[in-house]
Amino acid sequence: MRLLITAGPTREYLDPVRFLSNASSGKLGYAIAAAAVKRGHAVELISGPVELKPPPGVKVTHVVTSREMFEAAVSIFPKCDAAVMAAAVCDYRPAKRSNQKLKKTGEALTVTF
């Protein structure tokens, strides 16, 4: 059986250096992937930015944003028999991303999502 597994967080950038995310470690998705390979399944792991080494025998697609994770999942899933969605995908995306670092002004910052 070929499995698609998602793991880790995603990031949504406000500017080139600041982003919204969560503290997901990716450990659950990586553990599921390792267990699936151990049981003889082919595993396609889509991983957000984590500090984990991919389990041996797992094909990994690295992504950063929720849009990248979605696009990877839509592309890979048709070749799979099942999916385990263990990633902690960011719930919000800024309506506009600044192309340059936002300057600290001391003023309140309003972000539209």
N, CA, C and O atoms as a Tinker XYZ file with bonds, in Angstrom:
   452  protein
     1  N      0.842000   -1.172000    0.000000    73     2
     2  CA     0.000000    0.000000    0.000000    64     1     3
     3  C      0.895000    1.245000    0.000000    63     2     4     5
     4  O      1.914000    1.290000    0.690000    81     3
     5  N      0.506000    2.231000   -0.767000    73     3     6
     6  CA     1.239000    3.506000   -0.817000    64     5     7
     7  C      0.474000    4.524000    0.024000    63     6     8     9
     8  O     -0.714000    4.757000   -0.198000    81     7
     9  N      1.171000    5.133000    1.001000    73     7    10
    10  CA     0.553000    6.087000    1.916000    64     9    11
    11  C      1.128000    7.489000    1.740000    63    10    12    13
    12  O      2.330000    7.662000    1.543000    81    11
    13  N      0.258000    8.471000    1.814000    73    11    14
    14  CA     0.659000    9.872000    1.882000    64    13    15
    15  C      0.520000   10.284000    3.339000    63    14    16    17
    16  O     -0.532000   10.077000    3.944000    81    15
    17  N      1.567000   10.862000    3.904000    73    15    18
    18  CA     1.540000   11.343000    5.283000    64    17    19
    19  C      2.045000   12.779000    5.295000    63    18    20    21
    20  O      3.066000   13.092000    4.682000    81    19
    21  N      1.322000   13.649000    5.998000    73    19    22
    22  CA     1.796000   15.021000    6.170000    64    21    23
    23  C      2.282000   15.191000    7.609000    63    22    24    25
    24  O      1.775000   14.546000    8.526000    81    23
    25  N      3.264000   16.062000    7.792000    73    23    26
    26  CA     3.854000   16.243000    9.122000    64    25    27
    27  C      4.402000   17.652000    9.283000    63    26    28    29
    28  O      4.735000   18.331000    8.312000    81    27
    29  N      4.485000   18.066000   10.532000    73    27    30
    30  CA     5.134000   19.336000   10.867000    64    29    31
    31  C      4.231000   20.539000   10.681000    63    30    32    33
    32  O      3.060000   20.405000   10.329000    81    31
    33  N      4.790000   21.716000   10.922000    73    31    34
    34  CA     4.038000   22.965000   10.789000    64    33    35
    35  C      4.151000   23.512000    9.368000    63    34    36    37
    36  O      4.908000   23.003000    8.542000    81    35
    37  N      3.391000   24.544000    9.117000    73    35    38
    38  CA     3.624000   25.369000    7.929000    64    37    39
    39  C      3.842000   26.791000    8.421000    63    38    40    41
    40  O      3.530000   27.118000    9.566000    81    39
    41  N      4.373000   27.622000    7.557000    73    39    42
    42  CA     4.645000   29.024000    7.896000    64    41    43
    43  C      3.959000   29.925000    6.880000    63    42    44    45
    44  O      3.907000   29.619000    5.689000    81    43
    45  N      3.440000   31.032000    7.371000    73    43    46
    46  CA     2.860000   32.054000    6.502000    64    45    47
    47  C      3.589000   33.362000    6.794000    63    46    48    49
    48  O      3.530000   33.885000    7.907000    81    47
    49  N      4.269000   33.876000    5.788000    73    47    50
    50  CA     5.168000   35.017000    5.973000    64    49    51
    51  C      4.444000   36.358000    5.913000    63    50    52    53
    52  O      3.593000   36.592000    5.055000    81    51
    53  N      4.812000   37.239000    6.862000    73    51    54
    54  CA     4.363000   38.633000    6.846000    64    53    55
    55  C      5.297000   39.462000    5.972000    63    54    56    57
    56  O      4.868000   40.376000    5.268000    81    55
    57  N      6.582000   39.124000    6.032000    73    55    58
    58  CA     7.627000   39.768000    5.251000    64    57    59
    59  C      8.750000   38.734000    5.104000    63    58    60    61
    60  O      8.575000   37.603000    5.558000    81    59
    61  N      9.871000   39.060000    4.503000    73    59    62
    62  CA    10.902000   38.039000    4.281000    64    61    63
    63  C     11.492000   37.403000    5.546000    63    62    64    65
    64  O     12.113000   36.343000    5.459000    81    63
    65  N     11.314000   38.022000    6.712000    73    63    66
    66  CA    11.915000   37.470000    7.930000    64    65    67
    67  C     10.913000   37.093000    9.022000    63    66    68    69
    68  O     11.279000   36.393000    9.966000    81    67
    69  N      9.671000   37.533000    8.918000    73    67    70
    70  CA     8.669000   37.264000    9.950000    64    69    71
    71  C      7.574000   36.363000    9.409000    63    70    72    73
    72  O      7.121000   36.519000    8.275000    81    71
    73  N      7.156000   35.413000   10.245000    73    71    74
    74  CA     6.096000   34.510000    9.804000    64    73    75
    75  C      5.217000   34.093000   10.973000    63    74    76    77
    76  O      5.594000   34.222000   12.137000    81    75
    77  N      4.037000   33.590000   10.634000    73    75    78
    78  CA     3.129000   32.979000   11.603000    64    77    79
    79  C      3.288000   31.478000   11.476000    63    78    80    81
    80  O      3.436000   30.960000   10.369000    81    79
    81  N      3.260000   30.780000   12.588000    73    79    82
    82  CA     3.387000   29.327000   12.563000    64    81    83
    83  C      2.867000   28.778000   13.876000    63    82    84    85
    84  O      2.118000   29.453000   14.583000    81    83
    85  N      3.253000   27.578000   14.201000    73    83    86
    86  CA     2.940000   26.987000   15.492000    64    85    87
    87  C      4.127000   26.134000   15.916000    63    86    88    89
    88  O      5.109000   26.015000   15.184000    81    87
    89  N      4.032000   25.553000   17.082000    73    87    90
    90  CA     5.180000   24.833000   17.642000    64    89    91
    91  C      5.195000   23.347000   17.297000    63    90    92    93
    92  O      5.814000   22.560000   18.014000    81    91
    93  N      4.537000   22.950000   16.228000    73    91    94
    94  CA     4.526000   21.535000   15.854000    64    93    95
    95  C      5.943000   21.035000   15.604000    63    94    96    97
    96  O      6.726000   21.676000   14.902000    81    95
    97  N      6.262000   19.888000   16.184000    73    95    98
    98  CA     7.596000   19.305000   16.009000    64    97    99
    99  C      7.660000   18.378000   14.805000    63    98   100   101
   100  O      8.745000   18.113000   14.287000    81    99
   101  N      6.512000   17.879000   14.351000    73    99   102
   102  CA     6.485000   16.912000   13.262000    64   101   103
   103  C      6.687000   15.476000   13.720000    63   102   104   105
   104  O      6.623000   14.554000   12.907000    81   103
   105  N      6.933000   15.272000   15.019000    73   103   106
   106  CA     7.266000   13.938000   15.534000    64   105   107
   107  C      6.181000   12.903000   15.253000    63   106   108   109
   108  O      6.494000   11.760000   14.918000    81   107
   109  N      4.925000   13.281000   15.383000    73   107   110
   110  CA     3.840000   12.316000   15.155000    64   109   111
   111  C      3.833000   11.826000   13.710000    63   110   112   113
   112  O      3.799000   10.619000   13.469000    81   111
   113  N      3.865000   12.734000   12.760000    73   111   114
   114  CA     3.865000   12.342000   11.352000    64   113   115
   115  C      5.074000   11.507000   10.975000    63   114   116   117
   116  O      4.953000   10.541000   10.222000    81   115
   117  N      6.239000   11.873000   11.493000    73   115   118
   118  CA     7.462000   11.121000   11.207000    64   117   119
   119  C      7.398000    9.727000   11.837000    63   118   120   121
   120  O      7.874000    8.759000   11.243000    81   119
   121  N      6.815000    9.618000   13.036000    73   119   122
   122  CA     6.671000    8.311000   13.691000    64   121   123
   123  C      5.699000    7.424000   12.912000    63   122   124   125
   124  O      5.936000    6.228000   12.749000    81   123
   125  N      4.613000    8.014000   12.437000    73   123   126
   126  CA     3.659000    7.252000   11.618000    64   125   127
   127  C      4.337000    6.782000   10.341000    63   126   128   129
   128  O      4.155000    5.636000    9.930000    81   127
   129  N      5.112000    7.646000    9.712000    73   127   130
   130  CA     5.827000    7.277000    8.483000    64   129   131
   131  C      6.806000    6.131000    8.751000    63   130   132   133
   132  O      6.873000    5.181000    7.971000    81   131
   133  N      7.559000    6.213000    9.840000    73   131   134
   134  CA     8.523000    5.157000   10.173000    64   133   135
   135  C      7.810000    3.831000   10.425000    63   134   136   137
   136  O      8.270000    2.783000    9.971000    81   135
   137  N      6.686000    3.874000   11.147000    73   135   138
   138  CA     5.931000    2.653000   11.443000    64   137   139
   139  C      5.356000    2.046000   10.164000    63   138   140   141
   140  O      5.339000    0.825000   10.006000    81   139
   141  N      4.889000    2.895000    9.258000    73   139   142
   142  CA     4.317000    2.403000    7.999000    64   141   143
   143  C      5.371000    1.715000    7.143000    63   142   144   145
   144  O      5.112000    0.660000    6.565000    81   143
   145  N      6.564000    2.309000    7.059000    73   143   146
   146  CA     7.657000    1.695000    6.295000    64   145   147
   147  C      8.044000    0.358000    6.928000    63   146   148   149
   148  O      8.280000   -0.625000    6.227000    81   147
   149  N      8.105000    0.333000    8.243000    73   147   150
   150  CA     8.458000   -0.896000    8.968000    64   149   151
   151  C      7.473000   -2.022000    8.654000    63   150   152   153
   152  O      7.839000   -3.197000    8.676000    81   151
   153  N      6.227000   -1.661000    8.365000    73   151   154
   154  CA     5.197000   -2.648000    8.043000    64   153   155
   155  C      5.132000   -2.955000    6.542000    63   154   156   157
   156  O      4.249000   -3.679000    6.082000    81   155
   157  N      6.086000   -2.389000    5.786000    73   155   158
   158  CA     6.184000   -2.724000    4.373000    64   157   159
   159  C      5.443000   -1.816000    3.411000    63   158   160   161
   160  O      5.331000   -2.131000    2.226000    81   159
   161  N      4.930000   -0.683000    3.907000    73   159   162
   162  CA     4.212000    0.245000    3.033000    64   161   163
   163  C      5.180000    1.219000    2.363000    63   162   164   165
   164  O      6.233000    1.541000    2.915000    81   163
   165  N      4.814000    1.680000    1.179000    73   163   166
   166  CA     5.547000    2.760000    0.517000    64   165   167
   167  C      4.996000    4.064000    1.083000    63   166   168   169
   168  O      3.780000    4.246000    1.150000    81   167
   169  N      5.881000    4.972000    1.490000    73   167   170
   170  CA     5.433000    6.199000    2.156000    64   169   171
   171  C      5.948000    7.430000    1.429000    63   170   172   173
   172  O      7.135000    7.561000    1.131000    81   171
   173  N      5.003000    8.330000    1.153000    73   171   174
   174  CA     5.292000    9.667000    0.617000    64   173   175
   175  C      5.002000   10.635000    1.765000    63   174   176   177
   176  O      3.846000   10.814000    2.148000    81   175
   177  N      6.041000   11.257000    2.312000    73   175   178
   178  CA     5.902000   12.177000    3.444000    64   177   179
   179  C      6.044000   13.607000    2.949000    63   178   180   181
   180  O      7.043000   13.967000    2.327000    81   179
   181  N      5.034000   14.414000    3.234000    73   179   182
   182  CA     5.116000   15.850000    2.945000    64   181   183
   183  C      5.387000   16.525000    4.281000    63   182   184   185
   184  O      4.573000   16.444000    5.201000    81   183
   185  N      6.525000   17.186000    4.384000    73   183   186
   186  CA     6.965000   17.730000    5.664000    64   185   187
   187  C      7.156000   19.235000    5.626000    63   186   188   189
   188  O      7.807000   19.780000    4.735000    81   187
   189  N      6.562000   19.900000    6.630000    73   187   190
   190  CA     6.858000   21.305000    6.861000    64   189   191
   191  C      8.233000   21.406000    7.502000    63   190   192   193
   192  O      8.890000   20.387000    7.717000    81   191
   193  N      8.679000   22.625000    7.810000    73   191   194
   194  CA    10.016000   22.819000    8.366000    64   193   195
   195  C     10.156000   22.242000    9.776000    63   194   196   197
   196  O      9.577000   22.765000   10.728000    81   195
   197  N     10.919000   21.176000    9.897000    73   195   198
   198  CA    11.164000   20.526000   11.187000    64   197   199
   199  C     12.649000   20.221000   11.325000    63   198   200   201
   200  O     13.409000   20.328000   10.362000    81   199
   201  N     13.047000   19.848000   12.513000    73   199   202
   202  CA    14.439000   19.497000   12.791000    64   201   203
   203  C     14.581000   17.988000   12.952000    63   202   204   205
   204  O     15.316000   17.522000   13.823000    81   203
   205  N     13.892000   17.235000   12.131000    73   203   206
   206  CA    13.916000   15.781000   12.208000    64   205   207
   207  C     14.564000   15.193000   10.968000    63   206   208   209
   208  O     14.460000   15.745000    9.872000    81   207
   209  N     15.234000   14.063000   11.159000    73   207   210
   210  CA    15.804000   13.332000   10.041000    64   209   211
   211  C     14.712000   12.406000    9.501000    63   210   212   213
   212  O     14.088000   11.680000   10.275000    81   211
   213  N     14.472000   12.419000    8.193000    73   211   214
   214  CA    13.437000   11.548000    7.642000    64   213   215
   215  C     13.747000   10.073000    7.911000    63   214   216   217
   216  O     14.905000    9.659000    7.867000    81   215
   217  N     12.710000    9.289000    8.188000    73   215   218
   218  CA    12.925000    7.859000    8.401000    64   217   219
   219  C     13.486000    7.197000    7.133000    63   218   220   221
   220  O     13.119000    7.594000    6.027000    81   219
   221  N     14.356000    6.211000    7.272000    73   219   222
   222  CA    14.886000    5.509000    6.096000    64   221   223
   223  C     13.747000    4.883000    5.286000    63   222   224   225
   224  O     12.795000    4.341000    5.848000    81   223
   225  N     13.860000    4.967000    3.980000    73   223   226
   226  CA    12.881000    4.365000    3.097000    64   225   227
   227  C     11.675000    5.223000    2.793000    63   226   228   229
   228  O     10.771000    4.787000    2.079000    81   227
   229  N     11.643000    6.443000    3.324000    73   227   230
   230  CA    10.514000    7.346000    3.110000    64   229   231
   231  C     10.892000    8.380000    2.055000    63   230   232   233
   232  O     11.967000    8.976000    2.122000    81   231
   233  N     10.001000    8.594000    1.075000    73   231   234
   234  CA    10.219000    9.654000    0.090000    64   233   235
   235  C      9.648000   10.941000    0.677000    63   234   236   237
   236  O      8.469000   10.999000    1.026000    81   235
   237  N     10.486000   11.972000    0.784000    73   235   238
   238  CA    10.081000   13.213000    1.453000    64   237   239
   239  C      9.977000   14.362000    0.458000    63   238   240   241
   240  O     10.845000   14.553000   -0.394000    81   239
   241  N      8.900000   15.115000    0.589000    73   239   242
   242  CA     8.733000   16.380000   -0.122000    64   241   243
   243  C      8.722000   17.463000    0.944000    63   242   244   245
   244  O      7.842000   17.479000    1.804000    81   243
   245  N      9.692000   18.367000    0.893000    73   243   246
   246  CA     9.780000   19.448000    1.877000    64   245   247
   247  C      8.991000   20.662000    1.378000    63   246   248   249
   248  O      9.106000   21.065000    0.221000    81   247
   249  N      8.189000   21.231000    2.278000    73   247   250
   250  CA     7.405000   22.419000    1.972000    64   249   251
   251  C      7.547000   23.405000    3.124000    63   250   252   253
   252  O      8.038000   23.056000    4.198000    81   251
   253  N      7.114000   24.635000    2.889000    73   251   254
   254  CA     7.145000   25.648000    3.947000    64   253   255
   255  C      5.743000   26.183000    4.222000    63   254   256   257
   256  O      5.298000   26.179000    5.370000    81   255
   257  N      5.051000   26.637000    3.202000    73   255   258
   258  CA     3.751000   27.274000    3.394000    64   257   259
   259  C      2.596000   26.279000    3.292000    63   258   260   261
   260  O      2.756000   25.163000    2.798000    81   259
   261  N      1.438000   26.708000    3.768000    73   259   262
   262  CA     0.252000   25.852000    3.671000    64   261   263
   263  C     -0.139000   25.634000    2.204000    63   262   264   265
   264  O     -0.595000   24.550000    1.842000    81   263
   265  N      0.033000   26.631000    1.383000    73   263   266
   266  CA    -0.271000   26.486000   -0.055000    64   265   267
   267  C      0.645000   25.436000   -0.685000    63   266   268   269
   268  O      0.190000   24.609000   -1.475000    81   267
   269  N      1.946000   25.468000   -0.334000    73   267   270
   270  CA     2.872000   24.455000   -0.854000    64   269   271
   271  C      2.480000   23.057000   -0.388000    63   270   272   273
   272  O      2.567000   22.099000   -1.156000    81   271
   273  N      2.045000   22.937000    0.877000    73   271   274
   274  CA     1.633000   21.631000    1.377000    64   273   275
   275  C      0.389000   21.144000    0.634000    63   274   276   277
   276  O      0.303000   19.975000    0.258000    81   275
   277  N     -0.560000   22.034000    0.428000    73   275   278
   278  CA    -1.773000   21.684000   -0.305000    64   277   279
   279  C     -1.435000   21.214000   -1.719000    63   278   280   281
   280  O     -1.907000   20.167000   -2.161000    81   279
   281  N     -0.618000   21.994000   -2.421000    73   279   282
   282  CA    -0.261000   21.640000   -3.799000    64   281   283
   283  C      0.477000   20.304000   -3.866000    63   282   284   285
   284  O      0.225000   19.504000   -4.767000    81   283
   285  N      1.384000   20.057000   -2.923000    73   283   286
   286  CA     2.101000   18.782000   -2.893000    64   285   287
   287  C      1.134000   17.633000   -2.634000    63   286   288   289
   288  O      1.223000   16.589000   -3.281000    81   287
   289  N      0.205000   17.819000   -1.688000    73   287   290
   290  CA    -0.755000   16.764000   -1.360000    64   289   291
   291  C     -1.666000   16.460000   -2.550000    63   290   292   293
   292  O     -1.927000   15.294000   -2.847000    81   291
   293  N     -2.144000   17.484000   -3.221000    73   291   294
   294  CA    -3.016000   17.297000   -4.382000    64   293   295
   295  C     -2.266000   16.579000   -5.501000    63   294   296   297
   296  O     -2.852000   15.779000   -6.230000    81   295
   297  N     -0.988000   16.862000   -5.636000    73   295   298
   298  CA    -0.174000   16.230000   -6.677000    64   297   299
   299  C      0.137000   14.769000   -6.358000    63   298   300   301
   300  O      0.095000   13.915000   -7.244000    81   299
   301  N      0.447000   14.484000   -5.104000    73   299   302
   302  CA     0.902000   13.143000   -4.712000    64   301   303
   303  C     -0.252000   12.187000   -4.411000    63   302   304   305
   304  O     -0.155000   10.998000   -4.713000    81   303
   305  N     -1.334000   12.682000   -3.825000    73   303   306
   306  CA    -2.403000   11.796000   -3.358000    64   305   307
   307  C     -2.982000   10.871000   -4.432000    63   306   308   309
   308  O     -3.265000    9.713000   -4.124000    81   307
   309  N     -3.173000   11.323000   -5.676000    73   307   310
   310  CA    -3.747000   10.412000   -6.668000    64   309   311
   311  C     -2.939000    9.124000   -6.878000    63   310   312   313
   312  O     -3.479000    8.129000   -7.362000    81   311
   313  N     -1.663000    9.138000   -6.519000    73   311   314
   314  CA    -0.814000    7.950000   -6.660000    64   313   315
   315  C     -0.810000    7.093000   -5.400000    63   314   316   317
   316  O     -0.105000    6.085000   -5.337000    81   315
   317  N     -1.600000    7.488000   -4.387000    73   315   318
   318  CA    -1.599000    6.807000   -3.089000    64   317   319
   319  C     -2.921000    6.101000   -2.829000    63   318   320   321
   320  O     -3.946000    6.411000   -3.437000    81   319
   321  N     -2.869000    5.145000   -1.909000    73   319   322
   322  CA    -4.063000    4.400000   -1.520000    64   321   323
   323  C     -4.772000    5.010000   -0.314000    63   322   324   325
   324  O     -5.975000    4.816000   -0.139000    81   323
   325  N     -4.045000    5.734000    0.503000    73   323   326
   326  CA    -4.616000    6.331000    1.710000    64   325   327
   327  C     -3.752000    7.506000    2.147000    63   326   328   329
   328  O     -2.614000    7.660000    1.704000    81   327
   329  N     -4.314000    8.329000    3.024000    73   327   330
   330  CA    -3.575000    9.487000    3.530000    64   329   331
   331  C     -3.778000    9.624000    5.039000    63   330   332   333
   332  O     -4.853000    9.355000    5.575000    81   331
   333  N     -2.706000   10.051000    5.697000    73   331   334
   334  CA    -2.753000   10.387000    7.120000    64   333   335
   335  C     -2.291000   11.836000    7.216000    63   334   336   337
   336  O     -1.128000   12.146000    6.958000    81   335
   337  N     -3.197000   12.704000    7.583000    73   335   338
   338  CA    -2.895000   14.132000    7.634000    64   337   339
   339  C     -2.553000   14.527000    9.066000    63   338   340   341
   340  O     -3.436000   14.876000    9.850000    81   339
   341  N     -1.261000   14.469000    9.403000    73   339   342
   342  CA    -0.799000   14.761000   10.759000    64   341   343
   343  C     -0.141000   16.134000   10.874000    63   342   344   345
   344  O      0.300000   16.509000   11.961000    81   343
   345  N     -0.065000   16.885000    9.788000    73   343   346
   346  CA     0.569000   18.203000    9.820000    64   345   347
   347  C     -0.289000   19.201000   10.585000    63   346   348   349
   348  O     -1.511000   19.066000   10.657000    81   347
   349  N      0.363000   20.194000   11.148000    73   347   350
   350  CA    -0.305000   21.303000   11.827000    64   349   351
   351  C     -0.259000   22.506000   10.886000    63   350   352   353
   352  O      0.580000   23.396000   11.024000    81   351
   353  N     -1.169000   22.505000    9.942000    73   351   354
   354  CA    -1.181000   23.532000    8.901000    64   353   355
   355  C     -1.653000   24.861000    9.478000    63   354   356   357
   356  O     -2.622000   24.914000   10.236000    81   355
   357  N     -0.960000   25.922000    9.111000    73   355   358
   358  CA    -1.300000   27.265000    9.587000    64   357   359
   359  C     -2.741000   27.599000    9.177000    63   358   360   361
   360  O     -3.130000   27.383000    8.030000    81   359
   361  N     -3.524000   28.124000   10.121000    73   359   362
   362  CA    -4.935000   28.417000    9.876000    64   361   363
   363  C     -5.172000   29.736000    9.150000    63   362   364   365
   364  O     -6.235000   29.934000    8.561000    81   363
   365  N     -4.214000   30.623000    9.186000    73   363   366
   366  CA    -4.386000   31.942000    8.597000    64   365   367
   367  C     -3.216000   32.291000    7.701000    63   366   368   369
   368  O     -2.095000   31.832000    7.920000    81   367
   369  N     -3.482000   33.111000    6.682000    73   367   370
   370  CA    -2.452000   33.613000    5.791000    64   369   371
   371  C     -2.663000   35.120000    5.664000    63   370   372   373
   372  O     -3.790000   35.555000    5.425000    81   371
   373  N     -1.625000   35.923000    5.816000    73   371   374
   374  CA    -1.802000   37.367000    5.634000    64   373   375
   375  C     -2.340000   37.659000    4.230000    63   374   376   377
   376  O     -1.923000   37.031000    3.257000    81   375
   377  N     -3.260000   38.608000    4.137000    73   375   378
   378  CA    -3.827000   38.975000    2.835000    64   377   379
   379  C     -2.745000   39.521000    1.913000    63   378   380   381
   380  O     -2.820000   39.364000    0.694000    81   379
   381  N     -1.739000   40.166000    2.501000    73   379   382
   382  CA    -0.650000   40.731000    1.707000    64   381   383
   383  C      0.673000   40.453000    2.404000    63   382   384   385
   384  O      0.807000   40.657000    3.611000    81   383
   385  N      1.650000   39.986000    1.632000    73   383   386
   386  CA     3.001000   39.755000    2.156000    64   385   387
   387  C      3.893000   40.883000    1.663000    63   386   388   389
   388  O      3.939000   41.174000    0.468000    81   387
   389  N      4.596000   41.510000    2.585000    73   387   390
   390  CA     5.524000   42.579000    2.218000    64   389   391
   391  C      6.774000   41.971000    1.582000    63   390   392   393
   392  O      7.284000   40.955000    2.056000    81   391
   393  N      7.262000   42.586000    0.521000    73   391   394
   394  CA     8.474000   42.108000   -0.149000    64   393   395
   395  C      9.739000   42.513000    0.585000    63   394   396   397
   396  O     10.817000   41.984000    0.309000    81   395
   397  N      9.614000   43.451000    1.521000    73   395   398
   398  CA    10.774000   43.867000    2.296000    64   397   399
   399  C     10.438000   43.829000    3.784000    63   398   400   401
   400  O      9.269000   43.864000    4.169000    81   399
   401  N     11.454000   43.758000    4.594000    73   399   402
   402  CA    11.258000   43.682000    6.034000    64   401   403
   403  C     10.456000   44.882000    6.517000    63   402   404   405
   404  O     10.772000   46.026000    6.189000    81   403
   405  N      9.419000   44.611000    7.295000    73   403   406
   406  CA     8.625000   45.695000    7.865000    64   405   407
   407  C      9.449000   46.417000    8.917000    63   406   408   409
   408  O     10.051000   45.791000    9.789000    81   407
   409  N      9.470000   47.725000    8.827000    73   407   410
   410  CA    10.253000   48.511000    9.770000    64   409   411
   411  C      9.521000   48.610000   11.104000    63   410   412   413
   412  O      8.305000   48.790000   11.152000    81   411
   413  N     10.288000   48.487000   12.186000    73   411   414
   414  CA     9.739000   48.628000   13.528000    64   413   415
   415  C      9.527000   50.119000   13.785000    63   414   416   417
   416  O     10.479000   50.899000   13.772000    81   415
   417  N      8.280000   50.505000   14.017000    73   415   418
   418  CA     7.967000   51.918000   14.210000    64   417   419
   419  C      7.513000   52.239000   15.621000    63   418   420   421
   420  O      7.467000   53.410000   16.000000    81   419
   421  N      7.178000   51.235000   16.401000    73   419   422
   422  CA     6.609000   51.475000   17.719000    64   421   423
   423  C      5.098000   51.636000   17.674000    63   422   424   425
   424  O      4.436000   51.632000   18.712000    81   423
   425  N      4.560000   51.775000   16.484000    73   423   426
   426  CA     3.126000   51.874000   16.281000    64   425   427
   427  C      2.509000   50.479000   16.285000    63   426   428   429
   428  O      3.206000   49.483000   16.092000    81   427
   429  N      1.216000   50.417000   16.503000    73   427   430
   430  CA     0.499000   49.138000   16.426000    64   429   431
   431  C      0.524000   48.660000   14.979000    63   430   432   433
   432  O      0.450000   49.456000   14.043000    81   431
   433  N      0.627000   47.356000   14.817000    73   431   434
   434  CA     0.633000   46.750000   13.481000    64   433   435
   435  C     -0.687000   46.030000   13.287000    63   434   436   437
   436  O     -1.083000   45.213000   14.119000    81   435
   437  N     -1.357000   46.325000   12.211000    73   435   438
   438  CA    -2.601000   45.647000   11.891000    64   437   439
   439  C     -2.352000   44.743000   10.683000    63   438   440   441
   440  O     -1.848000   45.192000    9.653000    81   439
   441  N     -2.706000   43.483000   10.822000    73   439   442
   442  CA    -2.527000   42.524000    9.734000    64   441   443
   443  C     -3.893000   41.976000    9.358000    63   442   444   445
   444  O     -4.646000   41.513000   10.216000    81   443
   445  N     -4.202000   42.030000    8.086000    73   443   446
   446  CA    -5.456000   41.474000    7.584000    64   445   447
   447  C     -5.175000   40.072000    7.077000    63   446   448   449
   448  O     -4.208000   39.853000    6.347000    81   447
   449  N     -6.023000   39.116000    7.465000    73   447   450
   450  CA    -5.850000   37.729000    7.069000    64   449   451
   451  C     -6.910000   37.327000    6.068000    63   450   452
   452  O     -6.928000   36.184000    5.613000    81   451
